[in-house]
Amino acid sequence: MHNKKIVEEIGREIEKIEKLFDEYESLLTKIIAQEPDFIEIGSLAMLMHSFYNGLEKIFSRIAKKIDEQLPDGMEWYKELLELMAKQTGKREYVVLSKKTCEELKEYLGFRHFIRNAYAFDLNWDLMRDLVLRSNDVKSVVLGEIRSFIKKIVK
């Protein structure tokens, strides 16, 4: 049985991600019918950034505390995501399906972009699909993480 502490830490991160989407619920609903303005686009970019950051915190904890090895190097963040869709010597269960891992690569790429962009660089036409799918993607990802947690606490 794995450390109760990591399960609690992951649980707290899941709660934060859920709260994040709860806070943005009205804006996410609004943009279905009406295109967002400049300020709203910036806000939605922050949502996407925060969403992926929260997931990466979970993945990092799993890599450090269960796998006992965090990827390093220039593209450690990509390796970390891909690691979550694989079994390791220390972890017999995958955290994410390959399909979910592939979908999250888009959010990772956007997070990388937004870290280096000005707000006026944001283009709603390029963000739209990512943002509109985000609530569904969040549900799938958190469901897979919860399933992983249930397996490791048995």
Secondary structure, 3 states (H helix, E strand, C coil): CCCHHHHHHHHHHHHHHHHHHHHCHHHHHHHHHCCCCHHHHHHHHHHHHHHHHHHHHHHHHHHHHCCCCCCCCCCHHHHHHHHCCCCCCCCCCCCCCHHHHHHHHHHHHHHHHHHCCCHHHCCHHHHHHHHHHHHHHHHHHHHHHHHHHHHHCC
